[in-house]
Amino acid sequence: MNHKVFICDDEEGMLRYLGKTIADWGFEIETFTSPLALLAALDRHEGHGDLLLLDIRMPEMDGISVLQWAKAACPHLGVIIMTGHGTIDSAVEAIKLGAFDYLTKPFPEERLSTAIRNCLERERLRAENLSLKKTLEGPFAPDGIVFRSEPFRKVYELARRVAASDANVLVLGESGTGKELIAGAIHYTSPRADRRFLTINCAALTETLLESQLFGHVRGAFTGAVQTHKGLLEEADGGSLFLDEVGELSAPLQVKLLRVLQEGEFIPVGATRPKRVDVRFIAATNRDLDRAVAEGAFREDLYYRLNVIALQLPPLRERPEDIEPLALHFLSRAGSRWGANLRGITPEALAALRDYPWPGNVRELQNVIERGVILAGGDQLTMHDLPLKVSRPAVAPGPAAAEPLTLRDAERAQVARILHRTRWNKSRTAQTLGITRVTLDRKIAEYGLSPEEA
Protein backbone atom coordinates (compact mmCIF):
# COMPACT_ATOMS: atom_id res chain seq x y z
CA MET A 1 0.00 0.00 0.00
CA ASN A 2 1.44 3.38 -1.07
CA HIS A 3 0.84 6.05 1.55
CA LYS A 4 -0.13 9.50 0.36
CA VAL A 5 1.75 12.48 1.77
CA PHE A 6 0.51 16.07 1.48
CA ILE A 7 3.21 18.77 1.58
CA CYS A 8 2.33 22.43 2.14
CA ASP A 9 5.14 25.01 1.99
CA ASP A 10 5.21 28.45 0.35
CA GLU A 11 8.89 28.03 -0.57
CA GLU A 12 8.87 26.36 -3.99
CA GLY A 13 12.47 25.18 -3.71
CA MET A 14 11.76 23.44 -0.43
CA LEU A 15 8.59 22.00 -1.90
CA ARG A 16 10.43 20.48 -4.88
CA TYR A 17 13.15 19.06 -2.64
CA LEU A 18 10.69 17.46 -0.24
CA GLY A 19 8.50 16.17 -3.06
CA LYS A 20 11.39 14.43 -4.84
CA THR A 21 12.95 13.05 -1.67
CA ILE A 22 9.73 11.59 -0.29
CA ALA A 23 8.62 10.27 -3.70
CA ASP A 24 11.97 8.45 -3.96
CA TRP A 25 11.07 6.70 -0.69
CA GLY A 26 8.02 5.19 -2.37
CA PHE A 27 5.29 7.56 -1.19
CA GLU A 28 2.60 9.20 -3.30
CA ILE A 29 2.98 12.99 -3.17
CA GLU A 30 0.62 15.96 -3.52
CA THR A 31 2.06 19.44 -3.00
CA PHE A 32 0.49 22.81 -2.16
CA THR A 33 2.12 26.22 -2.09
CA SER A 34 -1.04 27.73 -0.61
CA PRO A 35 -2.60 26.63 2.68
CA LEU A 36 -6.00 27.74 1.35
CA ALA A 37 -5.64 25.32 -1.58
CA LEU A 38 -4.74 22.52 0.85
CA LEU A 39 -7.76 23.20 3.05
CA ALA A 40 -10.05 23.41 0.02
CA ALA A 41 -8.84 19.98 -1.09
CA LEU A 42 -9.42 18.53 2.37
CA ASP A 43 -12.85 20.16 2.55
CA ARG A 44 -13.83 18.60 -0.78
CA HIS A 45 -12.70 15.19 0.56
CA GLU A 46 -10.45 14.76 -2.46
CA GLY A 47 -8.07 11.88 -1.81
CA HIS A 48 -7.51 12.30 1.91
CA GLY A 49 -3.89 11.53 2.61
CA ASP A 50 -2.16 9.66 5.37
CA LEU A 51 0.22 12.40 6.43
CA LEU A 52 0.72 16.16 6.09
CA LEU A 53 4.07 17.99 6.15
CA LEU A 54 3.15 21.56 7.04
CA ASP A 55 5.26 24.71 7.14
CA ILE A 56 4.33 26.84 10.13
CA ARG A 57 5.00 30.29 8.56
CA MET A 58 3.09 31.11 5.38
CA PRO A 59 1.67 34.41 4.12
CA GLU A 60 -2.00 33.44 3.75
CA MET A 61 -2.40 31.61 7.08
CA ASP A 62 -0.04 30.60 9.85
CA GLY A 63 0.64 26.90 10.23
CA ILE A 64 -1.05 26.62 13.63
CA SER A 65 -4.38 27.75 12.14
CA VAL A 66 -3.93 25.40 9.18
CA LEU A 67 -3.19 22.57 11.63
CA GLN A 68 -6.45 23.21 13.46
CA TRP A 69 -8.45 23.27 10.21
CA ALA A 70 -6.73 20.15 8.85
CA LYS A 71 -7.32 18.12 12.03
CA ALA A 72 -10.97 19.20 12.06
CA ALA A 73 -11.42 18.05 8.45
CA CYS A 74 -9.38 14.84 8.84
CA PRO A 75 -9.03 13.91 12.55
CA HIS A 76 -6.78 10.92 11.83
CA LEU A 77 -4.44 12.72 9.43
CA GLY A 78 -0.90 12.62 10.81
CA VAL A 79 0.69 16.08 10.79
CA ILE A 80 4.38 16.98 11.02
CA ILE A 81 5.17 20.68 11.46
CA MET A 82 8.23 22.24 9.75
CA THR A 83 9.71 25.65 10.49
CA GLY A 84 12.88 27.64 10.12
CA HIS A 85 12.00 29.73 13.16
CA GLY A 86 11.32 27.15 15.84
CA THR A 87 10.52 28.04 19.43
CA ILE A 88 9.63 25.82 22.34
CA ASP A 89 6.26 27.58 22.76
CA SER A 90 5.20 27.02 19.14
CA ALA A 91 6.33 23.38 19.29
CA VAL A 92 4.34 22.75 22.48
CA GLU A 93 1.26 24.43 20.99
CA ALA A 94 1.50 22.37 17.79
CA ILE A 95 1.78 19.09 19.71
CA LYS A 96 -1.18 20.04 21.92
CA LEU A 97 -3.27 20.69 18.81
CA GLY A 98 -2.55 17.24 17.43
CA ALA A 99 0.73 17.47 15.50
CA PHE A 100 2.81 14.28 15.68
CA ASP A 101 6.24 15.90 15.43
CA TYR A 102 7.99 19.26 15.00
CA LEU A 103 11.02 19.65 12.67
CA THR A 104 13.29 22.68 12.63
CA LYS A 105 14.77 23.56 9.22
CA PRO A 106 17.23 22.57 7.97
CA PHE A 107 16.77 18.96 9.03
CA PRO A 108 18.68 15.89 7.76
CA GLU A 109 16.89 13.37 5.57
CA GLU A 110 17.27 10.70 8.27
CA ARG A 111 15.36 12.87 10.75
CA LEU A 112 12.58 13.46 8.22
CA SER A 113 12.40 9.79 7.26
CA THR A 114 12.18 8.70 10.91
CA ALA A 115 9.43 11.23 11.66
CA ILE A 116 7.35 10.15 8.65
CA ARG A 117 7.64 6.43 9.30
CA ASN A 118 6.95 6.77 13.03
CA CYS A 119 3.88 8.90 12.31
CA LEU A 120 2.51 6.41 9.79
CA GLU A 121 3.20 3.51 12.16
CA ARG A 122 1.29 5.26 14.94
CA GLU A 123 -1.70 5.76 12.66
CA ARG A 124 -1.52 2.12 11.56
CA LEU A 125 -1.56 0.94 15.17
CA ARG A 126 -4.43 3.32 15.98
CA ALA A 127 -6.49 1.97 13.08
CA GLU A 128 -5.62 -1.61 14.04
CA ASN A 129 -6.63 -1.05 17.67
CA LEU A 130 -9.87 0.63 16.58
CA SER A 131 -10.66 -2.31 14.30
CA LEU A 132 -9.91 -4.79 17.09
CA LYS A 133 -12.05 -2.82 19.54
CA LYS A 134 -14.95 -2.83 17.08
CA THR A 135 -14.48 -6.55 16.52
CA LEU A 136 -14.59 -7.25 20.25
CA GLU A 137 -17.49 -4.91 20.89
CA GLY A 138 -19.38 -5.88 17.76
CA PRO A 139 -21.69 -8.46 19.31
CA PHE A 140 -22.49 -6.06 22.16
CA ALA A 141 -23.21 -3.02 20.00
CA PRO A 142 -26.88 -2.05 19.53
CA ASP A 143 -26.90 -3.39 15.98
CA GLY A 144 -25.31 -6.65 17.19
CA ILE A 145 -28.40 -7.68 19.17
CA VAL A 146 -31.02 -9.10 16.84
CA PHE A 147 -34.68 -9.28 17.82
CA ARG A 148 -38.16 -8.56 16.56
CA SER A 149 -40.38 -9.69 19.43
CA GLU A 150 -42.10 -7.46 21.94
CA PRO A 151 -40.93 -9.41 25.04
CA PHE A 152 -37.26 -8.98 24.14
CA ARG A 153 -37.76 -5.36 23.06
CA LYS A 154 -39.01 -4.50 26.56
CA VAL A 155 -35.96 -6.11 28.17
CA TYR A 156 -33.60 -4.41 25.74
CA GLU A 157 -35.14 -0.96 26.29
CA LEU A 158 -34.87 -1.41 30.05
CA ALA A 159 -31.22 -2.43 29.64
CA ARG A 160 -30.53 0.73 27.61
CA ARG A 161 -32.14 2.90 30.30
CA VAL A 162 -30.21 1.15 33.06
CA ALA A 163 -26.94 1.61 31.15
CA ALA A 164 -26.93 5.35 31.81
CA SER A 165 -26.68 4.75 35.56
CA ASP A 166 -24.03 3.04 37.65
CA ALA A 167 -26.49 0.61 39.22
CA ASN A 168 -25.51 -3.03 39.52
CA VAL A 169 -27.61 -5.31 37.32
CA LEU A 170 -28.66 -8.94 37.74
CA VAL A 171 -29.49 -10.69 34.45
CA LEU A 172 -31.70 -13.74 34.85
CA GLY A 173 -32.63 -16.38 32.34
CA GLU A 174 -32.03 -19.88 31.07
CA SER A 175 -28.69 -20.92 29.60
CA GLY A 176 -28.19 -19.66 26.06
CA THR A 177 -30.65 -16.74 26.21
CA GLY A 178 -27.97 -14.09 25.70
CA LYS A 179 -27.15 -12.89 29.20
CA GLU A 180 -23.55 -11.95 28.36
CA LEU A 181 -24.75 -10.17 25.23
CA ILE A 182 -27.10 -7.98 27.26
CA ALA A 183 -24.35 -7.35 29.84
CA GLY A 184 -22.01 -6.18 27.10
CA ALA A 185 -24.71 -3.95 25.60
CA ILE A 186 -25.21 -2.32 29.01
CA HIS A 187 -21.49 -1.60 29.35
CA TYR A 188 -20.90 -0.34 25.81
CA THR A 189 -23.86 2.07 25.95
CA SER A 190 -22.87 3.38 29.39
CA PRO A 191 -20.54 6.23 30.42
CA ARG A 192 -17.94 3.50 31.13
CA ALA A 193 -17.83 2.39 27.48
CA ASP A 194 -14.27 3.62 26.99
CA ARG A 195 -13.01 1.47 29.87
CA ARG A 196 -12.68 -2.31 30.10
CA PHE A 197 -15.52 -4.84 30.10
CA LEU A 198 -14.25 -8.09 31.62
CA THR A 199 -16.08 -11.36 32.18
CA ILE A 200 -15.59 -14.41 34.36
CA ASN A 201 -17.60 -17.59 34.69
CA CYS A 202 -17.90 -18.34 38.39
CA ALA A 203 -18.83 -21.98 37.71
CA ALA A 204 -15.89 -22.75 35.45
CA LEU A 205 -13.07 -22.44 38.02
CA THR A 206 -12.19 -24.00 41.34
CA GLU A 207 -12.69 -21.79 44.41
CA THR A 208 -8.96 -21.14 44.83
CA LEU A 209 -8.39 -20.26 41.19
CA LEU A 210 -11.54 -18.12 41.04
CA GLU A 211 -10.39 -16.15 44.10
CA SER A 212 -7.00 -15.52 42.49
CA GLN A 213 -8.58 -14.51 39.18
CA LEU A 214 -11.00 -12.09 40.83
CA PHE A 215 -8.88 -10.53 43.56
CA GLY A 216 -5.34 -11.16 42.31
CA HIS A 217 -2.46 -12.34 44.46
CA VAL A 218 0.97 -11.23 45.61
CA ARG A 219 4.18 -13.10 44.99
CA GLY A 220 4.56 -16.05 47.32
CA ALA A 221 0.88 -16.08 48.35
CA PHE A 222 0.71 -19.79 47.58
CA THR A 223 2.73 -22.51 45.91
CA GLY A 224 3.29 -21.49 42.29
CA ALA A 225 2.68 -17.77 42.85
CA VAL A 226 6.08 -16.76 41.47
CA GLN A 227 5.01 -13.20 40.71
CA THR A 228 2.34 -10.70 41.68
CA HIS A 229 -0.83 -11.03 39.59
CA LYS A 230 -3.51 -8.37 39.10
CA GLY A 231 -7.03 -9.69 39.49
CA LEU A 232 -10.00 -8.86 37.28
CA LEU A 233 -11.33 -6.39 39.84
CA GLU A 234 -8.20 -4.27 39.51
CA GLU A 235 -8.08 -4.72 35.73
CA ALA A 236 -11.72 -3.60 35.43
CA ASP A 237 -11.22 -0.46 37.54
CA GLY A 238 -13.34 2.29 36.00
CA GLY A 239 -15.17 -0.22 33.82
CA SER A 240 -17.56 -3.15 34.25
CA LEU A 241 -17.15 -6.73 35.45
CA PHE A 242 -19.58 -9.43 34.31
CA LEU A 243 -19.97 -12.28 36.81
CA ASP A 244 -21.58 -15.15 34.92
CA GLU A 245 -23.11 -18.01 36.94
CA VAL A 246 -22.79 -15.87 40.09
CA GLY A 247 -25.06 -18.31 41.93
CA GLU A 248 -22.17 -20.81 41.99
CA LEU A 249 -19.94 -18.63 44.22
CA SER A 250 -18.82 -20.33 47.42
CA ALA A 251 -19.75 -18.83 50.80
CA PRO A 252 -16.21 -17.41 51.50
CA LEU A 253 -16.06 -15.74 48.09
CA GLN A 254 -19.53 -14.30 48.60
CA VAL A 255 -18.23 -12.57 51.74
CA LYS A 256 -15.21 -11.14 49.91
CA LEU A 257 -17.32 -9.95 46.98
CA LEU A 258 -19.80 -8.30 49.35
CA ARG A 259 -16.98 -6.18 50.79
CA VAL A 260 -16.13 -4.91 47.31
CA LEU A 261 -19.76 -4.00 46.69
CA GLN A 262 -20.15 -2.28 50.06
CA GLU A 263 -16.76 -0.61 50.54
CA GLY A 264 -15.30 -0.45 47.03
CA GLU A 265 -12.14 -2.20 48.20
CA PHE A 266 -10.60 -5.67 48.31
CA ILE A 267 -7.46 -7.42 49.53
CA PRO A 268 -5.47 -9.54 47.04
CA VAL A 269 -4.66 -13.08 48.10
CA GLY A 270 -1.63 -13.00 50.39
CA ALA A 271 -1.67 -9.21 50.79
CA THR A 272 -2.38 -7.19 53.94
CA ARG A 273 -3.40 -3.82 52.52
CA PRO A 274 -6.70 -3.22 50.72
CA LYS A 275 -6.97 -1.72 47.26
CA ARG A 276 -9.77 0.57 46.14
CA VAL A 277 -11.61 0.09 42.86
CA ASP A 278 -14.52 1.62 41.01
CA VAL A 279 -16.26 -1.23 39.22
CA ARG A 280 -19.79 -1.69 37.97
CA PHE A 281 -21.04 -5.23 38.49
CA ILE A 282 -23.31 -7.03 36.08
CA ALA A 283 -24.12 -10.53 37.29
CA ALA A 284 -26.03 -13.38 35.67
CA THR A 285 -27.43 -16.70 36.71
CA ASN A 286 -29.87 -19.36 35.58
CA ARG A 287 -30.44 -20.43 39.19
CA ASP A 288 -33.38 -19.38 41.36
CA LEU A 289 -31.49 -17.03 43.69
CA ASP A 290 -34.62 -16.30 45.78
CA ARG A 291 -34.78 -19.99 46.58
CA ALA A 292 -31.00 -20.13 47.16
CA VAL A 293 -31.30 -17.24 49.63
CA ALA A 294 -34.20 -18.96 51.41
CA GLU A 295 -32.16 -22.17 51.67
CA GLY A 296 -29.09 -20.31 52.98
CA ALA A 297 -26.99 -21.14 49.91
CA PHE A 298 -26.62 -17.50 48.85
CA ARG A 299 -26.15 -14.46 51.07
CA GLU A 300 -29.22 -12.24 51.22
CA ASP A 301 -27.18 -9.03 51.58
CA LEU A 302 -25.07 -9.90 48.54
CA TYR A 303 -28.21 -10.77 46.58
CA TYR A 304 -29.72 -7.33 47.18
CA ARG A 305 -26.42 -5.58 46.40
CA LEU A 306 -26.27 -7.32 43.01
CA ASN A 307 -29.99 -7.17 42.32
CA VAL A 308 -30.45 -3.39 42.17
CA ILE A 309 -31.99 -3.82 38.72
CA ALA A 310 -33.14 -7.24 37.51
CA LEU A 311 -33.51 -8.14 33.84
CA GLN A 312 -35.37 -11.36 33.06
CA LEU A 313 -34.50 -12.66 29.59
CA PRO A 314 -37.30 -14.66 27.97
CA PRO A 315 -36.37 -18.07 26.52
CA LEU A 316 -36.42 -18.39 22.73
CA ARG A 317 -39.56 -20.57 22.78
CA GLU A 318 -41.45 -17.58 24.25
CA ARG A 319 -40.39 -15.23 21.46
CA PRO A 320 -40.77 -17.23 18.23
CA GLU A 321 -40.83 -14.00 16.19
CA ASP A 322 -37.08 -13.74 16.83
CA ILE A 323 -36.21 -17.14 15.38
CA GLU A 324 -36.19 -16.07 11.72
CA PRO A 325 -34.14 -12.84 12.09
CA LEU A 326 -31.71 -14.61 14.42
CA ALA A 327 -31.34 -17.55 12.03
CA LEU A 328 -30.63 -15.21 9.10
CA HIS A 329 -28.15 -13.25 11.23
CA PHE A 330 -26.27 -16.42 12.18
CA LEU A 331 -26.44 -17.61 8.57
CA SER A 332 -24.67 -14.45 7.42
CA ARG A 333 -22.01 -14.67 10.12
CA ALA A 334 -21.35 -18.37 9.58
CA GLY A 335 -21.26 -17.88 5.81
CA SER A 336 -18.56 -15.23 6.19
CA ARG A 337 -16.63 -17.40 8.62
CA TRP A 338 -16.69 -20.55 6.50
CA GLY A 339 -16.57 -18.92 3.07
CA ALA A 340 -20.07 -20.10 2.13
CA ASN A 341 -22.29 -17.87 0.00
CA LEU A 342 -25.81 -18.89 1.01
CA ARG A 343 -28.76 -16.78 -0.19
CA GLY A 344 -31.05 -17.69 2.68
CA ILE A 345 -33.17 -20.42 4.25
CA THR A 346 -35.95 -22.31 2.47
CA PRO A 347 -39.53 -21.79 3.74
CA GLU A 348 -39.73 -25.44 4.87
CA ALA A 349 -36.52 -25.13 6.90
CA LEU A 350 -37.71 -21.85 8.44
CA ALA A 351 -40.98 -23.51 9.43
CA ALA A 352 -39.06 -26.35 11.10
CA LEU A 353 -36.91 -23.83 12.97
CA ARG A 354 -40.01 -21.99 14.18
CA ASP A 355 -41.69 -25.22 15.35
CA TYR A 356 -38.72 -26.53 17.34
CA PRO A 357 -38.85 -25.71 21.12
CA TRP A 358 -35.13 -24.74 21.42
CA PRO A 359 -34.26 -26.05 24.88
CA GLY A 360 -30.77 -24.63 24.37
CA ASN A 361 -32.20 -21.25 23.35
CA VAL A 362 -30.29 -18.83 21.11
CA ARG A 363 -26.98 -20.64 21.59
CA GLU A 364 -28.52 -23.86 20.27
CA LEU A 365 -30.00 -22.02 17.27
CA GLN A 366 -26.60 -20.56 16.46
CA ASN A 367 -24.98 -24.01 16.60
CA VAL A 368 -27.68 -25.51 14.36
CA ILE A 369 -27.28 -22.77 11.74
CA GLU A 370 -23.47 -22.99 11.77
CA ARG A 371 -23.67 -26.77 11.37
CA GLY A 372 -26.09 -26.30 8.48
CA VAL A 373 -23.80 -23.80 6.73
CA ILE A 374 -20.89 -26.24 6.95
CA LEU A 375 -22.96 -29.11 5.55
CA ALA A 376 -25.05 -27.17 3.01
CA GLY A 377 -24.82 -28.51 -0.52
CA GLY A 378 -26.68 -25.71 -2.29
CA ASP A 379 -27.10 -21.97 -2.15
CA GLN A 380 -29.81 -22.15 0.55
CA LEU A 381 -30.14 -23.82 3.92
CA THR A 382 -32.66 -26.64 3.51
CA MET A 383 -34.37 -29.25 5.69
CA HIS A 384 -31.60 -31.70 4.76
CA ASP A 385 -29.02 -29.39 6.37
CA LEU A 386 -30.79 -29.37 9.75
CA PRO A 387 -30.30 -31.96 12.52
CA LEU A 388 -32.98 -34.66 12.66
CA LYS A 389 -34.25 -33.41 16.01
CA VAL A 390 -35.13 -30.10 14.28
CA SER A 391 -36.22 -31.32 10.86
CA ARG A 392 -38.16 -34.34 12.19
CA PRO A 393 -39.30 -33.59 15.75
CA ALA A 394 -40.73 -36.49 17.72
CA VAL A 395 -44.48 -36.89 17.17
CA ALA A 396 -46.87 -38.20 19.82
CA PRO A 397 -48.18 -41.69 18.96
CA GLY A 398 -51.84 -40.62 18.92
CA PRO A 399 -54.61 -38.78 20.71
CA ALA A 400 -54.09 -40.84 23.85
CA ALA A 401 -50.54 -39.57 24.27
CA ALA A 402 -49.32 -38.78 27.77
CA GLU A 403 -49.31 -35.30 29.22
CA PRO A 404 -46.41 -33.08 28.05
CA LEU A 405 -43.19 -33.35 30.02
CA THR A 406 -42.44 -30.72 32.63
CA LEU A 407 -39.46 -28.46 31.92
CA ARG A 408 -37.46 -30.31 34.58
CA ASP A 409 -38.26 -33.72 33.05
CA ALA A 410 -37.45 -32.43 29.56
CA GLU A 411 -34.09 -31.12 30.75
CA ARG A 412 -33.33 -34.42 32.52
CA ALA A 413 -34.16 -36.35 29.34
CA GLN A 414 -32.03 -34.06 27.19
CA VAL A 415 -29.01 -34.34 29.50
CA ALA A 416 -29.37 -38.14 29.59
CA ARG A 417 -29.74 -38.29 25.80
CA ILE A 418 -26.57 -36.30 25.13
CA LEU A 419 -24.60 -38.25 27.74
CA HIS A 420 -25.64 -41.47 26.00
CA ARG A 421 -24.74 -40.08 22.56
CA THR A 422 -21.26 -39.02 23.75
CA ARG A 423 -20.72 -42.29 25.68
CA TRP A 424 -20.61 -40.26 28.89
CA ASN A 425 -17.86 -37.94 27.64
CA LYS A 426 -18.63 -35.07 30.01
CA SER A 427 -16.57 -32.45 28.18
CA ARG A 428 -18.33 -33.13 24.86
CA THR A 429 -21.72 -33.31 26.61
CA ALA A 430 -21.22 -29.96 28.34
CA GLN A 431 -20.10 -28.39 25.05
CA THR A 432 -23.13 -29.77 23.19
CA LEU A 433 -25.53 -28.55 25.89
CA GLY A 434 -23.82 -25.17 26.10
CA ILE A 435 -23.04 -25.45 29.82
CA THR A 436 -19.91 -25.83 31.94
CA ARG A 437 -18.53 -29.11 33.31
CA VAL A 438 -19.35 -27.92 36.84
CA THR A 439 -22.98 -27.28 35.88
CA LEU A 440 -23.19 -30.63 34.11
CA ASP A 441 -21.88 -32.47 37.20
CA ARG A 442 -24.45 -30.64 39.31
CA LYS A 443 -27.28 -31.66 36.96
CA ILE A 444 -26.11 -35.30 36.87
CA ALA A 445 -26.22 -35.38 40.66
CA GLU A 446 -29.51 -33.45 40.83
CA TYR A 447 -31.25 -35.80 38.39
CA GLY A 448 -29.60 -38.96 39.74
CA LEU A 449 -28.26 -39.96 36.32
CA SER A 450 -25.91 -42.92 35.86
CA PRO A 451 -24.21 -44.55 32.85
CA GLU A 452 -26.39 -47.64 33.29
CA GLU A 453 -29.61 -45.63 33.05
CA ALA A 454 -28.42 -43.54 30.10
N, C-alpha and C positions, 0 to 999 in steps of 0.2 A: 504494500500500500504506500503510494507516494503522498507524503504530507504536503499540505499547501501552506506557504508562508507569505503573509502580507508584509510589505516593507513600506513605511511612510517616513520620508525625509525630504526636506526642501532643498537639500544640497544634491544636485544631480550627479556629481562625481561620486559622492558617497553612495548614492542610490545604485549607480552602475556597478561599483565595486562589490557592494553587498549582494546585489542580484546575481552577478556572475559567480561569486564565491559560494553562495548557498545553493545555487543551481548545480554547481559542480559536485556538491555533496549529495545530489540525488533528490532534492526537494523541488516541488512546483512553486514558481514564484509569481507574485503579482505586485507591482510597484505603484506607489502614489507619491506625487510631489506635493499634493494638496491634502490636508486633513479633511477638508470638506468633501472631497471626492471619495476618500476612504469611507467616511461615515455614510455618504449617500449609497455606496455599494453595500455596506452592511445593512442599511435600512431597507434596501430592496431585496435583501436575502439572496444576493447573487454570489453563489459559490463560497459560502462561509468557510474560512480557513481554519487551520489548526493552531496557528501562532501568528502573532503580530510583533514586528520589530518597529518601535515607535520612537522617533526623535522627540525630545521634550520641549525644544525651542523652535517654533515655526511661526511665520508672520500672521497667518489667518487665525490660528488658535494655539494656545499653549498645550503641550503634551498631556498635562494633568487633566485638562478638560476633555481632550480627545479620549484619554484612558477611561474616564467616567462614562462617556457616551458609548464607547466600544464595548465595555463590560455590560452596560445596560442592554445593548442590542444582542450581544453574544456572550452570555454569562460564563460559558466554559471555554472561551477563547483565551489561550495563554498569551500573555503580553510581557515583552521584555523592553524596558525603557533604555534609550541611548541618549547621551548628552555629552557635550564638550565642556559643560560648565556645571559639573556635579557638586552638590552640597549634601551634607548629611540630612538636612531637613527635607529637601525635595525627594531624596531616596526613601526616607521613612514614610513620607506622604504617599508616594507611588506604591509602596508595598502595602500600606494600609488600604489603598483603594483597589487592590487586587492584582497588581503587577507581580510577576514571578521573580524577576531579577532586574538589576539596574547596572548598566555598563557605562563606564566613563571613557569617552573617546580620547585618544586612539586606543583601541583594545586589540590584543593579538587574536589571530584566527582561532587558536586553541581555546581561548576564553569564550569566544562567541560560539564555537562548536559545542563546548560543554554546556553552556547556558541553554542553547536550543534543544539539545538532546535530553537534558534533565527536565526541561519544561514539558516536552512532548511525552516523556515517560511518566511524569506526574499526572498528566491528563489521561494517559492510557490506564493507569492504575485507578484513577477516579472513576472512569467509565466502567472499568471491570468490576470495581466494588459496587457501583450503582446497579449494574446488571445482576450481580450476585445477590444483592439485597432484594431486588425485585423478584428474583427467582425464589428466594427463601420466603418472602412475604406473599408471593403470588396467591397461594391457596387461601390466605387469610384476608386478602383484599376484598372490598365489597363485591367486585365483579367475579371473585373466585368462589363465592357461595351461591350455589344454584338452587333455586326453589321457585315454585309457582303457587303452592298451597297457602291457604289462609292460616292454618295452625302454625306453620313455620314462619310465616311473615310476622305474626304477632311476637314470636320469640325473638326474631331477628331485630325488629324495631325496638323492643325492650333492651336488647343487648347494645344497640347503638346509643340509646339514651343513657344507659348505665356507663358506657365508655367515657363519657365526659367527666365523670366523677372519679374519685379515688377509692370508692367503696369496694370491699372484697366481694367476690361473686362465687356462688356455688352452682355449678352446672350439673344437672341431674339428667339421667336418661340411660337407656339400655346401651350395651356395647355396640359400637359401630354407628351411632346416631350422629356423630360429628361434634363431640364435646370439645376436642382440641381445636377444631376449626372455628367454633364460636369463641373460644378463649383467645385465639389469635386475632380474630376480628375485633374483639373488645380492645386488645392491646394496640393494634395498629390503627385504630380510629380514636385513640385516646391521646391526651397531652404527653404521654410517655412514649409515643410511637418512635421517637428518634433514639430511644434507649433499648436495651436488650430485652428480648422475650425468650425466656428459658423454660424448658419443660423437664419434668422427671416423673417416672411412673413408680409410685410408691409400692406397688405390688411386685415389681420386677427385680428388686434387690433385697439382699439379706438386711437385717436391722443394722448391723455394724457398717456395712458398705453404704447403706442409705444415709446413715448419720454422717459419715464422712463426706458423701457427695453433697448433702444439704449444707452442713455447717463448716466443712473444711477441717483440716487438722494441722498441727504443728509438727515439725520434724521430731521423730522419736516418740510420738504419741502412742504408737503401737508397733508391733513387729512388722517390718516392711515399710514403715513411714520414713523413708530416707530423706525426704525433703518436705518443706511446708507446702500445703495444697489449699488453694482458695476454694471454698464451697460455692454452690449455686446461689446462696443468699447474697454473698458478697459480690459475685459476678453480676447478679441481677440488680444491684443497687441503682436506684433511680428508674428502674424498669418494672417488668412484671414477671412473676414466677407462677407457672402452671403446675399444680400438684394433681396429677392424674391418679385415680384409684386412691384418693386420700383416706377412704374408709379402711384401708389395709394398714394404716400406721399403727405401730405398737404403742402401748401405753407410755413408756418412757419418752418416745419421740413426740408423742402428742403434748407432753408437758413442755418439752423444749420448744416446740413450734408455738405453743400458746404464749410463751415469753416473748417471742419475736413479734407476735401480733399485738400483744399488750404494751410492751416496752420499746419495740423497735430495735432490740439489741439481741445478740446471741454470743455464745462462747464457743470457739472452735474446739474440736476434740483435742485434749491434751493442753489447752491453753488455760490461763488464769484470768486474763482480762477480757471483758466483753468488747464487742465491736458493734457500732451502730450502723443500721441500714435503713433505707427508705425503699420498700418493696411493696408492690401491689400484688395481692394473692388472688389467683383464680384457681379454684379447686373443682374437681369433678369426681363423681362416683356413680356406679350403677347399683350400689347397695342402698338399703333403706336405713338412712342414718337416724331417723326418728326412732326406729326400732332398736338400732345399735345403742343409742343413748339410753333408752328405757332398760335395756339389758345390761348396761354398764360397760359395754365394749368400746364406747366412744365418749370422750369427755363432753359434757353438756356445754361448758364454757367455751371450749374450742369450737364446737358446732355453731354456736351463735356468733362467734367472731368471724368464722368463715362464711356463714350464711346471712350476710347483710342483705344481699340480693340473691334470690334463687331463680334460676332459669331451668324450666323443665322441657327438655327436647322431646318432641313426639316421635315414636318409632315410625319407620317408613310405611308400615302397613296402615297407619292412621293418616297418612298423607299421600294417597296413591297418585294425586295430580303431579307429584314431584318425580315419579318414576321415569317418565319419558324424558323430561329435560335433563335429569341426572344421567340417564343412560346415554343420551346423545353427547353430553359433556364428556363422560368417560370414554366414549367411542372416539371423540376427537383427540383426547389426550393420549390414549393408547395407540391410536393410529400414528400420531407423530412419534411416539416413543419407539414403535416397532417398524416404522417405515411402511405402514399399510395405508392405502388410499381408499377407504370405505366411504361410500356416499351416504349411508344411513342404515336404518334397521327396517326390515320388512314389517308390514302391518301384523302378520301372524306372530312374529317374534315379539313385537311390542305388546300385543295382547297377552302373550304368555308371561312377559315380564310384569304386566299390570296385575295378573291373576295370582302370581306367586306371593306367599305371605312374608317373605324376607325376614326370617328369624335373625339373620346376621346384619340386618338393616343396610345402611348405605355402603358400609365396607364390603358386605357380601355382594351387593349389586356391582360395585367397582370391580371386584375379582371376577365375577361372571362375565362382564363386558370385556375385560382385558383378556380372559381366556378365549372368548369368542373371536376377538380380533386376531389373536395368534393363530387360531385354527381356521379362520374364515377362508373359504375357497373362491369366493366371488367378490363383487364390489359392494355387497350389502351383508349385514349380519342377519342370518336366517335362523329358523328353528333348529336346523341341523348343527349350528354353531353353539347352541346353548346346552348346558348340562341336562341330563335326563330329568333330574328332580324339578327343573324349571319348565322344560318343554313338555314333559309328560307327568304332571303332578299326580300323586296317588288319588284314586277315585274310590269313594265308599262303595261297598259291594251291593247296596240296594237301599230301599226306603227304610229297612229295619236296622240301618247302621247304628252303631253306638253313639252316645253323646260325644261332642267334640272334646279333644284333650284340653286340659287346663294348660296355661302357659308353662307352669312348672313341669308337668308331665311331658309337654312337647320339648322343653329344653333338655330334660333327662334323656328322652329318646334320641334327640339329635346328638348329644354328647356320646351316648353309647354307640350310636351308628358310626360316628367318625372314628371312635377308638377301635371299633371292630375293623373298619376299612383300613386303618393304618397299622393294624396288628399291635395295638396298644403302644405305638410310638408317640409318646406324650408331646414331644417337640413338634412333630408334624401335625398332631391333633390340635394343639393350641394355635398353631399358625393357621390351619384351615378354619377354625372357629373364630379367629380374630381376637383371641384372649391370651393372657400370659400363662406361663407354666404354673405360677403360684395360684392363679385363679382356677386353672384346670384341676389342680390337685384338691383345691377346696371343694369344687363341684363334685369330683369323684367321691370324696368323703361324705359330702352332704347327701348325695343320691345313693350312697352305698353300692357303687358300681364295682364290678370285679371282672377280670378277664374271662372267667368261666361264663358269667351271665352274658357279657357282650358277645 
